[in-house]
């Protein structure tokens, strides 16, 4: 089975499903693989039709089942120095190299290789395959995919998001909101700045205020299970101006907030909106045409499920992870499944420390460990007397 998974992974890597491009080629590949195993699937397209998620149910849709979730997109390789072709799918020294090998085509390949086994096992309870687009740029494809899932099947009993966690069971991660602020002022000669409206000054004032808000969140503290154990506010870029003797009329600032579970991003955003309003008023006192516009770049919810939740303990057994469930710093689509009422854990092969880097790789032994989880999952699906299908209740994030 590992040879099959490794071959599928190499083929997936060779499909350059970078988020900036359409993912329809990799979706078509997955459709063909599922059809060859006798599994029907349906696309959940993006609004413009250039991308799609894929949804397939193996087994009875009228019974609670298990979701296996993966994203199909990968990050770019621009500016990185690779010693192997990044989209070559190279197997060397017990490793598969290529963009997405770890994040997260490795899990996707293991799931596709296991489809015949899952099809044979899923006669009493189903497995739902949910493969999204644009996870890497803010989980944009998952909301429609989760909605389509919940509209077409009995609410699943649990979900596994197969992001690379070295097969550790992850129960929680932070949420994220990223925004872009565009400041438009009035240009003029630097000898007469009082007749202009300096966009860079306004953007810098907002950036300084964001730093103060970040310090407040550090002082607030949080849960030491996270690293860092507090909500973070981070200015990622600030650009503006063209020459020292010109008052800049435009500046662009980008920032993100990563919230601890239970911390409302809305409260922080409301304070930032107040800061923006004050800077806009200040600019307009000199230049009535001035403006400051905020736009959302990406957003996804955090996720938090109890360490002693039945679903957490069950996934620990499936993953053969005897340690208490942990947390991660990076975000996933788990929060979207959790918001839909599905108890959700994150667990998959590979190490995120290798993700997004040159010479990204995953070990054949790591694929084997993930395949062992699929074997246990198939065995679980065959047990009609088990009570695992009642793991959820109304909400997974309790």
N, C-alpha and C positions, 0 to 999 in steps of 0.2 A: 504493500500500500504506500510505503514511503517513496518508492521509485515513482509511482503514479503521481503522488502529490508533488514531488520535486519536478517532474516533467511538466505538470500543469502550471506550477509556479514559474518555471522558465518561460512558458508560453504567455502567461499573464504579464510578466515583466517586459516582454518584447512588444507589448501593446502600450504605446506611450500615452497613458491616460492622465497626463498632467492636468491639473484643475483648470488652467487657462484654456484648455482645448475641450472639444466634445469628447464624451466618454462612450459614445454609441458603439465604437468598435469593440470595446471590452464587454459591453452589455450583450452585443451580438454573439461574442465568443461564449459567454456564460449561458445564454439561451440555447446555443447548439449543444453545449455539454449537458445541460439538463434534459434537453429533448432526447439526446442519445440514451439517457438513462430512463426515459419514459416519464419525465416530470414536466408538466406544463408550467409556464410562468407568464407573468404579464408585466408590461412596463408601466411605470409611473413617471410620465414625462415632465420635464421642466416647462415653464410657461412658454418659452420660445421654441421648444421642441428640439433643441440642440443637445440636450442631455436627458438622461433618464435614470431612475432607480429601477430595480427589479425585485419583484415579489413572487415567491413560489411557496406553495403549501404541499408538504408531503404527508399524506395520511388524512384522517377525517377532520374537516374544517369545523365541525360542530362539537368538537371536544377541546378542552384546554390543552395547550401544548407548549412547546419550547421554541423561542426565537433564537436564531443564530444570525448575528448582525455583523456586517463588514462594509467598509467603504471601498469604492473602486478607483478613486483618484489618488494621485501622488503629487508631491511637490516637485518643482523644477530642479534641474542640475546645473543651471547657469552659474558660472564663476567657480565651480568646484573642479578639483583635479582628481580624476578617476584613473586607476591603474587597470581597470577592466571596462569594457563598454557598458555604460550605465543602463542601457536598454538591451543588453545582449543575453541576459539570463544564463550566466556562466556558473557551472558547477566545478568547484575546485577544493580539494582538501577537506571534504566533508561539509562544505558550505555552498549555499546558493547566493551568488552576488547579483546585485542590480537594484535600481531604484524601485522601492516598494517591497523589496524582499521581506523586510521586517514590518514596515508600516504601510499597509497591512495585508499585502497580497499573500503572505505566508499562510495566514489563517484562512483566507478565501480559498486557497488551493487545497488545504486540508479538508475543508468542508465539501468542496466539489468532488474530491477523491472519495469521500465517505458517502456520497449520495446513494449509490446502490445499496450499501449496508443500511443506511437510514430508511430507505424506501422499503426494504424487507422488514425492518423492525417496527415502523410507524403504522401499525394497523389499529391500535387502540387509542393512541394519542399522537397528534401531529408534530411535525417540525416545520417551522416557518423560516424560510430563507429571505433575509432582507438585506439587499445590497444597494447602497446609496451612492449618490454623486456629491461632489463639492463639500465633503467633510473638512478637507484641509483649509478651506477658505470660509469657515464659519458654520458648518453643519447645515448647509442650505438645502440639501436634498432630503434630509431625514424627516422634517415635519410632514410633508405630503406623503412620504412612504409610511410613516407610523399611522397617519390618518387612514390611508388606504388599507393597511393591515387591520386596524380596529373595526373598519366598516365591513370587512369581508369574512371575518372569522370570529369564533367565540374568543373572548379575551384570553390571551395566553397566560399560562401559570408563571412563567419566568422567561427572562431573556439573558443571553450571553453576548456581550459586545467583545469581539475577539481582538481588541487592540493588544499590542505587544506588552506583556506584563511579566515575562519570564515564567508564565503559567502560575503566577501568584494571583489569588483572588482579590480583586480591588472592589471595595464597597462604596467609595466616595471620591469625588473630585470637585474642584471649584467650578463656578460658572464664569462666563466671560462676556463682556460687552466691549466692542472697539468702535470708536467714532473718529470721524475726520471733521475738523473745524476749519472753514475757509473764511479768512478775514479780507474784506475789501475796504480799503481806505481811499485816500486821495494822494496822488503823487505831487511832487514839487521839488524845488531846489532846496538843498540842505542848508543853505544860508537863510532860508525863510521857512523853517519847519512849522511855525505857528499858523501858516496858511494851508498846511497840508494835514493829512490824517495818517499817522504812521501805523501801517498794518502789522509790522513786526513788533512794535511796542505793545500793541494789544495782544498779539499771540504770546509774547513773552510774559505778559502779566497773567494771562490764563495759565500758562505753563507753571509759573511760580505758585499760583493758587492751587494747582493740582498737586504740587509737591507738598503744600501744607495739608491738603486733604489726605494725602498718602501718610503723612506723619501721624495724623489723627487715627487712621486705621491701625497703624503699628501700635499706638498707645492703647487702642481698644483691646487688642489682643484677640485670641481665638482658641482654636483647638490645636494642641501640640501634636496631634496625629498628622498634621499637614506641615509641609516645608515649602515656604515659610508659614508660620502658624497665624497668619492674619490676612485680611483682604489687601490686595496690592493695587496701586494706581500708578501707571507707568506712561510717561511721554516717550513715544517711539521715534517721532520725527518732527522737525520744525524747520520749514524752509520759507525764505522770503527775501526780497530785495535783489538788486542787480548791480548797484554801484554805490560807493560810499558817499557820493555827493548828490544822490537822489533819495528822497523820502520814499520808502517802499509803499506801493499801493496794494500789494497782495501778499498774504502769508498763509501757509497751510500747516496745521498742527494735527498730528494723529496721536491718540492715546487709547489705552485700554484699562479696563477694570477687571480684576479676577476676584470674585467674591467668595468668601467662605460660605458653606452651607448655612442657611438661616439669615444671612446678611442680604438685605435688599439692595440690588443695584439701582432700583428706582429712587431710593432715598438719596444716594450719592449723585445720580444724574440730575435730580432736581436742584441740588446745590450747585452743580456745575452750570446748569442752565441759568441760574441766577447770576453767576459770575459772568457768563457770556452776555447776558442782558445789560449788565452794568458797563462792560467794556464797549458794547454797541452804542449805548447812550453817550458815553464819553467821546467816541469817534464822531458821532452825529452832531455833537455840539459844535464842531468845526466843519464837518462835511456831512450835510444831510443825506447825501447819496450813499454813505458808508453802510456796510452791513456785515454781519457775522452769521454764517450758516453752518449748522451742525448736521451731519449725516451719519447714519449707522453703517459701519463697514461689515461687522459680523456680530453675532450674539448667539449664545447657547446657554441653557440652564446648567447649574451645578447638579450634583447627584449625591445622595446620602441615604444609605440603607443600613439598618442596624447590623452590627457584627453578629448578633445572635438570631437574626431573622432566619426562618426556616430555609428560604431560598439561598441565603449566604452559606449556610452550612451544607446544603445540598451541592452547590457548585464547588465547594471545597472538596467534597468527596469525588465529584466527577473529575476535577482537576488533579486529584491526589495531592492536594496542598493542605498539610496538617496544621499550618500556622494560622494564627488569627488573621482575618481579612484586613487588608491594608488600604492606604489611600495613595493617590498619585497627584503630581503637580499639573500634568497635562489634561486637557479636556477631551471629552468623547461625546458620542451621541446617546450615552446612557441616560442622561437627564430627560431626554425627550421620550424615551420609553417609560421612564419612571413617572413622568407627568401624565402619561396615558393610563397609569394604574398598574403597570407591569413591573413586578419585582425584578430588578436588573442588576447584574454584576458585570464587571469587566475582567476578562481573563483570556489571554492568548499567547502564542509562541513568539519568541524574539524579545529583544531588549530595546526599548525606546531610545536608549542612549546611542544606538546605532542609526536611528531613523533620521532622515533629512540630511545625512552626511554623505560624503564621497565614499565609495566602496561599501555601501550599505550591504549587509549580508544577514543570512539566517542559517543556523546549523541544521543539518539533516537530523541530528538528535533532537532539536527543538521541534521540528515538524513531527517527529515520531512521538514526542510527548503530547502534542496536540491531537494526533491521531488516536492515541490511547484514550484521551478524553472522549473522542467520538465513539470509540468502542464501548466505553462505559455508558455513554448516552444512549446508544442503541440498546444496550442491555436494560436500561431503565425504562425505555419505551415499551418493552415487552412485558412489563409487570403490571397487570391490570389491578392487582390488589393493593398496589402502593398508594400512599396518600400524598405523593409529591405534587399532584395536580392542585392541591389546596394550599400551596405555599403562600399565595398572594394576599388574599383578602382584597379590600377595596384599593389599597395603595401600597406600592413597594417602598416608598420613601418615608416610612414611619420609624 
